[in-house]
């Protein structure tokens, strides 16, 4: 793979996954721990809110969770010289086309190399286009081990890939914007500065970054804007606007407005498009016309425009309550604002614990273990002022384990957690926190769970989740989920849709049927706060809580620092219209125990 001194986070993550794939092709069993290490490092880099190169320049590369000394050394070589001798040597015999095919949903390294080899695509200049042509001609079905069904799956994967427009994950875009805003706000000509668009609405992914500034000196602010140290290229510079390109091809656009109309500009360019259309239709019924400058009476076009320095005043002028940016998607918020029924949305400070965390306790899983000790997690939870958290390591793998082995592992974990809870309860320094002993259990393709029934007695409660078999029919996938949820100790369906942002669509499920079951059986749906998931998606969260379903929040942390990701789950909850009462993590410990342990 091509490398350079200025690689972006996404490029580095792709490189690290290519290294993991190379080790897998060489000897999957022998290289198991190297494969896990590189995949974990790739996830860590992809989720960073700062550029890896900037962290390297600060001398802190090895401090990134998941980046060990060896990987840090290889990345340092790249940032210093533009290439890594180790990586180049390792991957020199693997065609570049293999790594390109691995970018398709559900195409692993072994499938990719087999396709490249048998279809003779080692010199292909556009391997995805060539693969599609060969599939349409029926050539893939002729390869041993593939057949018509596999060929159809590959065509579907190519179509999914086309639909996946690469956008920035929310935390990454947010940090870029915050750094830029901090820089702008230091200028005395900047009265106010805010992000706009999907970023301000806290959508799960963000395209270009838009920034608004209130100022009486737009030209000076524009000069400040284009002088930012990370600007690679100025693509547009006008009297009131400007546009620049940052590392990684990130485009940032600036709009300036006088302070007395700044609220109008914020409202207009926060969007969404559909919210603005609905708001404009409501205004027209009152003979009013909206713009980024304010509101004008249409019956008297010569009248002075009504300006708004704050958004709240604009919404109030239209006879409605202020609508938080997260709700501006034309999903009933205007009607709610007119009837004074905008919900009091949940806030980060309402959260009293994290209900999905993976520690380094060895459950001998086929999935990845956590990186942090239980003591490190306790310290981080205390910093966040939590009352509780749940340890939810993945279930032991089936390989090499029978029912008795699995029970023994989970019994050890139960005893381990019990000792911590006992010591915490007796701690003379007044450490007050409770650890739930839980487990994230795979839902197998037939709906059965990946641990024996006898093992559930060692758990306080369980989360269940899907990690494979994403192509099942809607009916089979729905029945699979409902069967898994029927186990009494199973309380939470984790990352329910199974989506991975920019990588994989979620499974097809009869959600109304799942919501009805959860409401009737007191089962809970998770909002997974991992930035690559943010799952359950916001629109399904809104539908779920409208049916009386309760929601849990879990960071899915594999390192104690990732507990900070709770804010992104809260943002999804807010976009899904969640109030404090909809989220079980807002309960005090006694009330949560009553809910989960019965």
NORGI-V434009 format. One line per field, one symbol per residue. psi: psi as a letter, one per 40 degrees, with the letter a starting at -180 (. if undefined). burial: b if it has 9 or more other ideal C-beta (glycine too) atoms within 8 Angstrom, else e. A space follows every 50 residues. Layout:
psi->???
burial->???
//
This chain:
psi->ihiiefhiddddddddddddddddddgdddedddddddddddddddeiei hddddddeffdeehhehaddddddddddddeeihddddddedehiddddd deeihehiddddddddddeffdehdgddddddddddeedddehheciddd ddddddddddddeghhihidddddddddddddddeeheehdihiiaaddd efidihbihhhihhiegddddddddeehdehdhhehhadeiihihiieeh hhihhiiideedddddddedaidddddddddddddefihiiedahihdeg eeiihhiheidddddddefiihhiddegeffeddddddeffhigiiidee heihehhhaehhefieaiiieiiddddddddddefidiihhfiiiiidhe hadddddddddddddddddddddddeheefhhiihhhaihhhhideeiie iiddedeeidiiiiiheifeeiidddddddddddeehdehdhhigdeeih hedhiiihigddddddddddefiihihhehdecghhidddddddddeehi iihhefheiddedeeddddddddddefhideehdeeiidddddddde.
burial->bebebebbbbebbbbbbbbbbbbbbeebeebeebbbbbbbbbbbbbbbee bbbebbeeeebeebbbbbeebbebbbbbbeeebbeebbebbeebeebbbb bbebbbbbbebbbbbbeebebeeeeebbebbbebbeeebbbebeebeeeb bebbbbbbebbeeeeeebbbbbbbbbbebbbebbeebebbbebbbbbbbb bbbbbbebbbbbbbbeebebbbebbbebeebeebeeeeeebbbbbbbeeb bbbbbbbebebbbbbbbbbbbbeebbbbbbebbbeeebbbbebbbbbbee eeeebebbbebebbbbbbebbbbbbbbbbbeebbebbbeeebeebbeeeb bbbbbbbbbebebebeebbbbbebebbbbbbbebebbbbbbbbbbbbeee beeebbbebbbebbebbbebbeebeeeeeeeebebbbbbbbbbeeebebb beeebbebbebbbbbbeeebebebeebbbbbbbbbebeebbbbbbbbbbe bbebebbebebebbbbbbbeeebbbbbbbbbbbbbbbbebbbbbbebebb bbbbbbbbbbebbebbbbbbbbbbbbbbbbebbbbbbebeebeebbee
//
